[in-house]
Amino acid sequence: MLGELGNFALILAFCLAVIQSILPLVGTATGDARLMNSGRSLAVGQFVFLLAAYLILTAAFVTNDFSIRYVAENSATAPPLVYKITGVWGGHEGSMLFWVLTLSAWTVAVAVFSRALPREMLARVLAVLGMVAVAFIAFTALTSNPFERIFPAPTEGTDLNPLLQDPGMIIHPPLLFIGYTGLAVAFAFAVAALIGGRLDAAWARWSRPWTTAAWGFLTLGIGLGSWWAYYELGWGGWWFWDPVENASLLPWLTATALIHSLAVTEKRGGFKVWTVMLAIVSFALTILGGFIVRSGVITSVHAFATDPDRGVFLLAILAVTLLGSLALYAWRAPKVGLGGVFGWYSRESLLLANNVLLVVACAAIAIGTLYPLALDAFDLGKISVGPPYFDAVFMPLMLPLLFLIGIGPVVSWKQSDPMETVRQLRWILLVSALIGGVWPLTMGAWNPLTAFGLGLAAWILLTAGTDLVRRFNRRRQQGVATALQAALRPSFFGMHLAHAGLALVVMAIAMVNTYEVERDVRLEPGDTATAGAYQFRMLDSEVVRGPNFDAQQATVEVLNQDGEVIDVLFPQLRFYDSQPQMPMHQASLNRGMTRDVYVSLGDDLGGGAWTMRLYYKPYMFWLWTGCLLMAFGGFLAAADRRYRMAGDRRTVSEANIDSSDNRVVRPASAEAQS
C-alpha cells in the first residue's frame, strides 16, 4: 500500500509541475493576473505531494517494508533507526526523490519570499522552475522509481552500504543536494530575465541572495564531504580528485564566479553576458555532475548507479537545458547589451580576472575528469588522470586569484590608480611576506611553496581586516553605532568572512601538505611507534559488538614528547552482519587546534600483531573551520535585509540601462548602498 501511495503522490506532483511550467507563462503573455499568480499555489501543491512521497518512503524504511525494492536493497532490520531514516537518501532512487523535494522547497521559498518582485518576473521564474521540476520528476518516476515493488518480498534486506552508516552521512548529502538544486533558482532568474528581454541591476539584485545561499549550502556540503572522507575512509586524506568530488567542485567554481559577476551587474550594470552565462553553466554543471555520479560511467565510493539508461536521460536533460538556454540568449542578445565600460585597472577588471581564472580552472578540471571517460566510452583506450595533473593545473590558477582577493576591496569601480593601491597595501604585503617566510621555520623545515601559501593566507586575512577597519573609520564621524553598522553590514561582513575562511583553508593546506607525517607500521601489544612528535603505544586488541556489526578494536595510547599519555584511541576494523566480506576501517583521531593524530587499523597479522597507519596532520582543524566560515559568510551575505528593503522594491524598468554609454542609472539611495 505504501508503494502505491508514494507513486500516486509522485504522479500528482509531476502533473502540478507541468501545469506550473505552463500557466504562469500564459498569464504573462495574455496579461492575466490570475494565471500569473497561479504559480505560487501550484508550487506549494507540488511541494506537498513530493513531501508526502518522501515521508511515505521514510515510513517504508522505518517499518521494514521489503516489498519495495529500494527498501530491500538499502535497509535491513538491524541498523539503528537513524540509519534507516538517512538510508532514504543513501541510494540512487531515494536520493533523486530527495533531490526533487529540495528543488520544490527552493521553488516554494522563491514563491513566498519574492513577493516584492514584479508579478511578470516572478511568474516566469516559477514557470522555469516548474520546467526543471518536470524534467527531474520524470527522470525519477521513469528511470529511478523508489516505489518499485519486488515479488516475492524478501524477509530481510541487504542493508545500507556500510560506508554510509556514519554520522557524516546524515548531513553531507542533504546539504550537497540543497546546494545543487539551489543553483536552479539562479538559472531560473537568468532565463526569466532573458524571456523578459532585460538583464540589469534589479534582476541581479533579485537573483543575488538566492545564488549566494545556494553557494553557501554547496560549500558546506563539499566541506562536510571532505571531512567525512578524512575520518571515515581511513586514508588520512581530505581530497582525492575523485571524479565525483570533481563533479561537485565544478559548479562550485562557476557559482563562485557568478556571485562576483552578479555584484558587478547589480552595482555597475556590467558583466551581463558573463552573469547570464555563468548562471546557465552553473546549473548545467549540476546536471553533468548527476550524470557522472548516476550513469555508471565511473566506479567510485561516491557513485550511485550503473544504469546507462539513466545516463542517457540525464544527457538529454543537459542538452535541452544548454541548447534551449543558449538559443534563448541568442534571440535576446540584441536587447541585452554588453554592460558598463571600465578601465584596465578597476574593481571590474579585477573581478573579470577573477571570473576568467575560476572558469579556466573549472575547464581544466572538467577536461581531466571527462577525458578518460570519453576515451573509454568510444573504446579508444583507458587512461587514468590523477592528482599530479589536477595539482599541476589547478594550483597555478589559484595563486594569482588568491592575491587578487586582497587587492579587490581597495580598488575603485570604473577606474583606479595602481600606485594608490601600492600605497595602501605595501605594509600589509610586507607583513604577509614576513609571516609566510618565518612561520615555516617554526615547523622545523622551510619550504618555498609553503611560505608562499602562508603568505597568501596572511595577505587575505590582513587585507580583509584592514578593509573592515577602513569602512568603520569612514563612518566614525557619524557615531560609533553607525560606523559599526556600516562595517558589519551582512553583505559586506559576510564577504570578508568568506574570504577569511578561504584564507584559513589555504593556510591549512599549505601546512598539512608539507608537514604531515604518515607511517605504516607493525604493532603488537606493548610495541611503540613514532609519527611526528608523538608516540603510539599499542596496548591490546579485542572483538567488540556494535548494533549491526562485529569489530576488531585496538587500544592505542598517544604520548607526547614528555612521555605523557594525552589520549587513548580505539581504531576499528568493522564487519557488518549484512556484508561481512566488506571490512570497514574506522579510524580514531585525537583532534587539536594545531594538529590531528590519527590511527587507522589495517590487517590482522596473527599473534596479536596488526598493521596500522599512523598520521600526524598539522592544522586540519583550520581546514574545516575555514569551510564553515566560508559557508556562514555566504549565508550572512544572503540574509542582508537590503535585499528585502521596501526602497529596493523597484521594477526592472526602474533600473534602466542607458543605451548611449551603457551606464546604470540608479536611484540615489541604491547607489549610496553600493
Summary of the structure (lengths in Angstrom):
residues: 674
radius of gyration: 26.7
end to end distance: 57.0
largest distance: 84.9
contacts: 2417
relative contact order: 0.09
helix: 66%
strand: 12%
